[in-house]
Structures are given as structure tokens and as C-alpha cells.
């Protein structure tokens, strides 16, 4: 599984947001951990948090486990190989993060592993949001990375599952491009107005923007 620039941006942003709420955050769930990127980024900035990272694909789970065991934060992160739709937990999580499969009802690859990672035949947004509501503590926060074209659909499904957006970040490749990703932070508590801002990854490619550098400088070797 590739480590993508937008995935790194999401991980850095979520880690930063969680760090600002560190007194309230003890347990985090990462749904679809892939290579273990998100829990590793979060643990780097929040080394008192315990993170459960679940992954349905066995090879990806093995890779995530290997990456985590090789890191300084192996005591903070617990990997699970399984389907989140069949997952149950006695505890409620203070935060849930996910970079879920992006595509529903779209043309699939001949590669079944790519389909599992990229297409939501295994996990729809409706299922993800319902699971999030059930596993999230009453005062907890959720963080999702979604394609921008599913922005309005996500708004409706979140509302239908009694989940409320607290912040949105719209992501562009550069100032010359249209939005292609949306970062969503939310909770079970509704607020009056939703802050919305944008991040351009680059000013003019290949030069990273000031905001991107500020978020990723502690993770990238050469920023």
C-alpha cells in the first residue's frame, strides 16, 4: 500500500488536532489502518494515547504490525486483523480516525486487494458512520479523509447518523487546482456554525505551501 501525500496531510492534521485535546483523549481507534501510517503519526505527537488499529487485509495488517513494532511507539499501538463491521468493544473511544475506501459503485480494478483498499464494497460510508456513532464516546471526536466529490453525500449521511461536523478543511493540490479532498472533524454535539478553511499542498508544484510545511515538517525528512 502506498503512502500518499494526502494521507500524510490527514495524519499530521489529525495528530495536531488531537494534541490540542490531549487532556481528553486516551483511547483512539483507526479504522482501516493500512500500513499503520495514521497511528504512527498520531503516536509521534501524542505518546500517552493508546491506539487500536484495525485492518481487514491480512498482508496490510502484517505490514502495519511490522512498521509499528519497529517504531518507538510500539507500546502505544495495538493492531488487529479483522472486519470493523464485526468488531465489538466494551470501551468507547475518545477519538476515531479513518481514511476509508473512497469509491462506491465505480469501475473496479482486476486487483482484488486494490479494490478492498479503494472501493467501499467492504465498508460503505453509511456503515462507517453508523459504526463510528456506536463506538465513539459521548464527548469524543472523529476524523475522516474523503474525496471532495463525496462532500455533500457525507454531510447528509453524518446527519442521518446523529454525527455533527465541527470543522472542515478543503484540500487542493495547488492554488491553481480544484478541491480534491476534504478533511472532516466532528462529534456527537451539534454546533451553530462550522469553521471551513482550505489548504493547498503546493504553491506552485513542486514547491510545498507554508501551511503544508508547518503540518508535515516533523514527519518529512527534507522540508
Order of alpha helices (4+ residues) and beta strands (2+ residues): alpha-beta-alpha-beta-alpha-beta-beta-alpha-alpha-beta-alpha-beta-beta-beta-alpha
